[in-house]
Amino acid sequence: MRLKSLKLAGFKSFANPTTFTFRHDITAIVGPNGCGKSNVIDAIRWVLGETSAKQLRGGAMSDVIFAGVEGRAAKSLASVELIFEHTQDETHGIRHELNLYQELSLRRQVTKEGKSDYFINGQRVRRRDVVDVFLGTGLGARSYAVIEQGMIGRIVESSPMQLREFIEEGAGVSRYQVRRADTEKKLSETQDNLKRLSDLQGELKKQHKTLIRQAESAKQYQALTDELKVLQKDDLIRRLFEAWRHHEQKKGEQSKSSETLAKLEAEANQVRRELDVLSARVAEAQWLKDEAKDNYHNAQMAEQTAQHNFYTVNSQIAQNDEKIARLNAQHHDALTNIEHAQDELLQINQSLDLILPETETMTHELNNAKQTQSEAQMAWQSRRDELNGLIQEKNNLENLKKLAQSQRQRLEAGLTKWQARYDELVAAKSHFSDTTEAQKQLSADTLKAAALRQKLEHLNDDEALKSVVEELRVAVQTSQAHVQSQEKRHASLMGEYEILHKLTHTKVQSNKITMAPDADALTALNALPSLKESLALTGAGLAHADILDQFLGFWLSARLSDDLPTAFLDHAMDDNDHVILKSGKKSDAGIVSSSIHANEVISQLPTSLQQQLVRFDRLFSAPTLELFGRCYLYVGDEPLTDLQTGALLGVMIVTKAGWLVGSFGMMHLSKLGDTSSQFLSDRKKHLERLEVLEDELNTLEDSLEKDQKQFKQAMTRLQSSKIELEEVIAQKHAATQQLHQLEQSVTTLTAKLDSEKSRRESIDNQLKQLDDENDSIKNELQELKVEIDTCELSLSELEPKFEQANQAMAVQTARIEEAAAKLKAQNDSYQALQIKLGTLTQAKTHAERLLEMAKHSASQTQADIETTKSMQQELSQKLPVLEEAFKAAKAVSHELKLASDEYELAAKAQQIAQSQLQETLTEAHTKFATAQAALAQISADTAVGESRVQDIGGELMRLDESFNLASKLADFRTNSNQNFTDNSARQNQIKIKITELGAVNLAAAAELAELEARVSPMDEQINDITQSMKKLQDAIRAIDEKTKTLFLTALEAVNKELNALFSKVFGGGQASLTLMADDDLPKSDKWRAGLVLMAQPKGKKNSRLAVLSGGEKTLTALSLIFAIFKQHPAPFCVLDEVDAPLDDANVARFTGLIRELADDVQFIFISHNKLAMQIADELKGITMPTAGISSLVTVDLQEAQKYLEIND
């Protein structure tokens, strides 16, 4: 494989599309500094994948685009393309799926926005693909094949790990390092999967222990709630008695408050009527007062206007007097200035009459002096031209002499070089060796290579196995993507399911309220969370969820809102109901007892109405509250306005329209405040969504389990196929490597034999050419000697002419100096006279201007005096009239002020009386409002008490069907001093124990079984992942062993070549690369350490690189680079002015190394050294005809030599 061409367009200084073709083994790029030679190196590194703008001598990647120059616009795109040929070569070709043809095109382009694209054979690829294509070839953005300016010196100063990277690239282990990195990435992902699975397994085991504890807590919870129900039943009668006694007391207070309220209302009405009469009188007095104030205000305005007019005229008269005096003074000054200006103008005119005749005489003398100087100058110029002609002739002769002498020196130096070259060729011809042994070795290696090719033909039949691996890889990726998608879907649904399950099943612990207005309010507040979590509707209840929401929201808030009627307190939650809500247990005892009483009450209603009533225990499936046994839903459409509500003792009816009917009367739920809720409707939606989620999760889990099994099977098949394919590839690689070495040996021997023959013929031809050159040089030297003698004779004849011309020049120079001195004196006198004349002219102009200004000022001031006196006379006539008007307006204003003060005193007296009566009315209203609020509170307490009696009675009827509320109330009226035992202490103890249990999960047993089913298959999954990790680790170890073998083999070979090349260029000495001692690395990894370069030139004891000269460092680095090339030749080598630090002798050694490697490696180098240019087969000249734009000029030296031979 070799580089065929390089194409640049818009890259840095190459604004025009430019193509470099490389047809020869050695190409030199030359040109002056700053013309863009190094941009060629930058282009090669850039297209091979360089990503650092700093490495390309720029600040940003967009800096590689042509930035424009004067007369040439900037480019918006930069493009570089490399074209390689013979890329399918078995030995030095590219083994990659993108290399489909014998030629490979690599192109990279970048836009102003910084977007960079890569193309291989016109197909868009990634940068990673470009790197993969050239892995193992020695080519790359920062490989040893591209050496930029200054880099050759930095190589010997590189860190140990940087030197190691050079050897690794030369050993061809980069492709294995990429495979190892990919395998490590897979291993890391597998470890992450194992960690996630282990974490999930540990979390599930923790949940298993928790569920066992929850099942035990559920048993304790059931026993405590049973005992609590018995105690609550005994406590109901005590609460009923207390509620009845409180209700009777509030009735008496309500009657007394009504009488007090009526009396206070009558008193307030009488005060309001008296206040209305007084308010009308106050309004009339206020109107009179405002009218008087307006009249007084108008009179004041008239008085102020008259006063202002009088004072204004007085002020203007005084100002005019001052102005007349000032104008008189200005008029007198103007007359004085006129007299002064006329005297000054007369004096200036007299001076001008004296100066003008003197000026005319001086002008005539000055013209005569200028004429004399001009004639002397013309004579001097004539002598000067004659002298310059002689000088030019002398310079021409001297230049001809110097040129001839320079040509003679060049020919003498060429003769010396000719002799050195002749001796070198004679010596080289005598050192040719015998080639018999090399020909025998060539035949043997050719036979071995043929046998290895037959073996490789059998191993190359691995396409079927690659196809199987690729199909399995695609199947695994597809299966993995499907499993991941299913897992994400499962996680999403499971999260939604757990949230809804908590909302519909979790038991919320009631808040502890240590201070509350009464026990029923505390019961309602604590029961609300439990009720929301435990309510469940039947099919019939779901159809009426909205109205049931409103009713239950009101019922639970009856004791918490001051806006609700007092009658509803009789329907507060029973303690037994509260325990049922907290425990979650079902109990029908309350329902049965309350429903018996309710049935008795409902049976007294019309039959048509009974048929349209549905009891709440048929609408709710849970919990079984006593409230549900005495509440009914009216499903009819007719209004219940004719119903006798007094008969509904202990029973409530809710209509579909939102009306609530009971013994307390009839009212609409919407008027009871915002106490409704939507938890029944929400719960319905949550339960429906839970059912859908359960079905989807079951289906998804079955599908996911099946997909995971398929994925595991596909992964197992893929791993086994990959191992089999890698074994075949390893065998093929070993055979290919051996064949490569044999072919390299054959190529080397063949090239060596051909080179030996070619060198013999070349030396003979060069010796013949040198003889011809020698004769030509001697003839030219003889001609130059004659030319130098002729120039010296002509120079001696010019000397007398020079002497005569210099003397004539001196005479003319003296005449010019004398005329110039006379002209200067005349000119100084003339300039002084002109200055004096100009000064008098300016003074005359200034005096005339002052005279004109003074006359105008006198005329203007006289006119102003006359105008001001006329105005003064008019103002003096107006002043008496304005004074009389001012006195009259002042008298009217005083009379109106007195009238306004009288009206204001009368209005204030009426307002004081009105304010006193208003305070009396306010006090009456306050008393009435206080009494009204007290009556409303008593009425509310009475209604709440009645409702509470009915609620407690209903709870008793649910607990005991034989209980009769009316009979019990009659018993209370007969014996109002009954005593009851309070068992609340025992109830509180049981409640505390239930609270200590916390939230109880009654479904713990089912959840425990489900959890155990999920945990069991996880051990098998963990075992499968562990096996996969082991296989990946084995693959990494195999790659490490292969890398180690290749690296150590390459290091040994490079060391051998390095020492040989170093001894050759230095005429002795030694150099080597050694592994750096690193105690931190284990013994098995010592080969991974960095490398240290040691160099000891001949005759020097110290081998430290720091003490070497610049040239020695350069030769040492070149020896290392060329040693790597001999071990692993890259397709081409690019060198940028690496010979700059070298002298001529070392340049000769450098060029000798290039010639030696040119048969195996294509060299492209930039140089200013003529000796280095001589070894090139082709010169690429970079010029810059237009500033900032590089152009290419190509010279084929072989073609040029043939042309010269033909012409000779």
C-alpha positions, 0 to 999 in steps of 0.5 A: 500500500502506498500514498497516491495523492493528496488533495487540498481545497480551502485548507489554510493557505491553499485557497485553490483546489490543489492536488499533490501526486506522489509517483516516486519513493522520495518526494521533497517539498521545498519553498521559502519560509512562510509559503505554506509548506508545513500546512501540507503536514497539518493537512495529513495529520488533520485528515487522519483524525487530529482533533486538537486545534493547538496541534494544528497551530490554531486556536479553533478547528475552524482556523484551518479554513482559508480566512481570506486576503485582500482581493480574495474572499474567505472560504466557508469549507475546508476539505482534505483527501488522501488516496491510497493505492494497492490497499488490498495487498496481503502483506501491507494492505488494510484489513477492514470491512470499509476497504472494498477496492484496490484504492481507498479514499479518505476525506475530511471536511469542516465548515465555519460552524465547526462541523467536521465530517469524514468520508471513506470511498465517498461514504460518510463514516465516524472518526472512530471508523477512520481510526479503526481502518488504519489500526496496525498500519502505523498511520494516525494523527500522532503516529511515528509516520508523521513527524512535524517541526520540532517533534524530532527533538521532542522524541528523545525527551519524551516520557517513558509512556510516550516512548512505549506508545511508539513501540506499541504502534510499531508492534501492531498491538493497537488493534488488540488494545481497542478490542481489550477496551471494548471487552472491558466496557462489556465487562463493566456493563455486566458488573453493573447488571450483577450489582443491580440484580444483587441489590434488588434481591437484597431489597426483596429479602428485606421486604420478606422479613417485614411481611412476616412481622406484619402478619403477626401484627394483624392477629393482635389487631383483630383481638383488640378491636373485638374487645373495644366494640363491647366497651363502646356499646356500654358507653353509648347510653351515657353519651345519650343522657348527656346529650339530652340534658344539654339539649333541654338546657339550650331550649330555655336559653333560646326563649329568653334571648328572643324576648330581649332581642325584640325590645332592643330592635324597637329602641334602635328604630326610634333613634334612627327616625330622629337622626333622619330629621336632623340630617336634613337640617345639617345638609341645608346649613352646609349648602348655605355655608358653601355658597357664602364661601364661593362668593368670598373666594370670587371677591378675593380673586378680583382684589388680587387682580386689581392689586397686581395690575397697579403694582405692575405699572409702577414697576414698569415706570421705574424700569423705563427711567433706568433704561433712559439713563443707561441709553444716554451713557451708551450714546455718549461713549459711541460719539467718543469712539468715532473721534478716536477711530478717525484719528487712527485711520489718518495716521495709518494712511500716512505710513502706507504712502512712505513704504510702497515706493521702497517695496517696488525697488526691493522686488527688482533687486530680488529678481536679479539675484534669482536669475544669477543663482539659476545660471550657476545651478545649470552650469553645476548640473552639467558638470555633475552629469559628466561625473556621474557618467564616469562613475557608472562606467567604472561601476560596470567594469567592477561588477563585471570583474566581481561576477567573473571572479565569483564564477571562477570561485564557484567553478573551483569549488565545483572541481573540488566537489567533483574530485570528492564525488569521483573518489566516493564512486570509485570507493563504492565500486570496489566494495560490491559483495558477492550475491550468491548466498542471497540468491540461495536464501531467496529461493528457499524463502519463496518455497516456504511462502508458497506453502503458507499461502496454501494453508491460508486458503483453507483458513480463509473459509470463515465467512460462514462463521462470521455471518453466523456471529453477525446474525447472532449479534443482531438477534442479541441486540434486538432481544436486549432492546426488547427486554429493556423496553419491556422492563421500562414499561413494567417499572412504569406500570409497577410504580403507578400500581404501588401508588394507587394500591397505597391510596386505596389499601394503606391504613393511615394512622390517626393524628393525636389531638390532645386538645379538642372542643369535645369528644365527637369532634376528635372522633370525626377528625381522627376517623376521616383518614381511615374512612377515606381508605376503607370506603368501598361502594357496591354496584348500586352505590357506584351510580350515586358516588357524587351525592354520597361524597357530599353527604359523607363530607358533611357528616364527618365535618359536623363537629368541626364547622361552626356554620353547620346546624346544631341539629346535625350533632346528633348524627356525629360518628359513633365510637363503635363506628370509629373503631370499625374504621380503625380496625378494618374488621367487618361487624354486622351487629351495629347495622342490625340494631340500627336498621331495626329502628330505622325500619320501624320509622320508615314503615310509617311512611307512604308505601310509594315512598318506601319503595324508592328508598335504598338503605346505605348498607346496600350502597357500601360494601365496606365498612359496616358502620351503624350510620349506614343502617339509619341513612337512606337514599331517595332514588325518586324524582318527586320532591319531598316537600309534603313529608312530615319530617318530625316523624323521622327521629334517628333517620336521615334521607338523602335525595339525588338532588342533594337535599338532606331530610331528617327530624331537624327539617329539610336543607340542601347539602350545597348550603352547608359550606364547602364540606364535601369531598370527592374521595368516593369518586376518586376511589372508584377511579383508582380501583378501576385503574388498579384492575387494568394495571393488574391485568397489564402487569400479569401479561407483561411479566409473562412476556418479560420472563419469556423474552429474558430466557430467549435473550440468555439463550441468544447470548450463550450462542453468541459467546460460543460462536465468538470464541470459535471465530476468534480461534480461527482468526488467531490461527489465520493471524499467526499464519499471516504473520509468518507469511508476512515475514517470509514475503518481507524477506523475499522482497528485501532480498529481491530489492537488495539484488536489484539495488546492487545491480542498479547501483553498479550501473549507476556508478559507471554512468556517474563516473562517465558523466564526471569526466565530461564535467571536469573538461567543461569546468577547466574550459570555463576557468580559462575564459574567465581569466581573460575576462578579468584581465580586460576589466582591470585594464579598462579601470586603469584608463579611467583614473585621469578622467576622474581627476579632471571632472572633480576639479571642474565640479569644485569651481562650479560649487563655489559659484553656486554658494556665492549666488545663494548667499547674495539671494538669501540677504536680498530675500531677508530684506524683502520679507521684512518689508512685506511683513511691515506692509501687511501689518499696516494694511491690517491695522487700516482695515481694523480702524475702518471697522471700528469707525463703522461700528461706533456710528451704528451704535450712536444711531441705535441708542438715540432711537431707543431713547425716543421709544422709551420716553413715549412708553413712559408717558402712556404708563403715567396716564394709566396709574391713577385709574388702576389705583381706584379699582384696587381700593373698591375690590378690597372693600367688597372682599371684606364684607363677603368674608363676614357673611361667610363666617356667620354661616359656618358657625351655624353649620358647626352647631347642627353637625355637633347635634347630629354626631351625638344622635349618631353615637346613640344609634350606634350604641343601640345597634351594637346591643342589638347585634350582640343579642342577635349573635347570642340568640343565633349561637343558642339556636345553633347549640339547640339544633346541634344538641337535638341532632346529637341525641338522634345520632346517638339514638341511631347508634344505640338502635344499630347495636340493640334492635330492641332499643326505643329512643322515644321511651328512653328519652321519656325515662330521662325526663322522669328521672333526670338524676341518673348516674353512669359508669365511664369506661373510657379509660379502658377504651383508651388503653385498648386504643393506645395498644392499637395505635402502638401496633401502627399501620396493620397490613391485613393483606400481608399473607398474600403479599408474602407469597407473591414476594417468595415467587419473585425471589426464587429465580434470581439466583439462576440469573446471578449465576448466568451473569457471573459465568458471562463475566468469567468469559469476558475476563478470560478474553481480556487475559488472552488479549493481554498475553497476545499483546505482551508477546507482540510488544516484547518481540517488537521491542527486541527487534527495534532494539537490534535495529536501533543499535545498528543504525545508531552505530552507523550514523555515529561511526560507533557507539550504542543505543537501546530502549529498556523497560523502566523499573517500577516497584509499584507494578507487580512482577507479572506486569513489569512489561507494562512499564514505560521505556527509557532511551539510552544513547552513547555516541562513540568516544563519549562516556556519559549516556544521558540524552540531556548532554547530547548536542542538538544534532546528536539528539536529532540523529538519535531520534531518527535512528529510533524512528527508522528502526521502528520503520524497519520492524513495521514499515508504515505506508509512508513517512512524512518529515518536516525540516528534521534536518534543520539542526544537522551539518552537511556531514550529518545531512549526508548520513540522514539522506543515506538512511532515507535511501536505505529505507526508500524501497520499503517506505514512501518518503515525503519530506520538507527541507531547505537543505540542498544536499537533502533535495539531491536525493529526491526523485521529485520536487514539490515547490510551494510558492506564494505569488499572491500574499496569503495564497499558496501554489504548487510547482512540481519538478520531476527530477528523473524526467528533467535528467532525461531531458538534459541528456537528450539535449546534450 
